[in-house]
Amino acid sequence: MPSFSRSLEQALHRALALANERHHEYATLEHLLLALVDDQDAAAVM
């Protein structure tokens, strides 16, 4: 089973939380993008 980096795991959890906060049934790529924008390392790459 592959292991994710800590920052990726945090971003995935944040994406799920963002979807949940908005009462969305599914977490989508848009939620993940929003979560990654909040991550300093990921935002620097974008």
Order of alpha helices (4+ residues) and beta strands (2+ residues): alpha-alpha-alpha
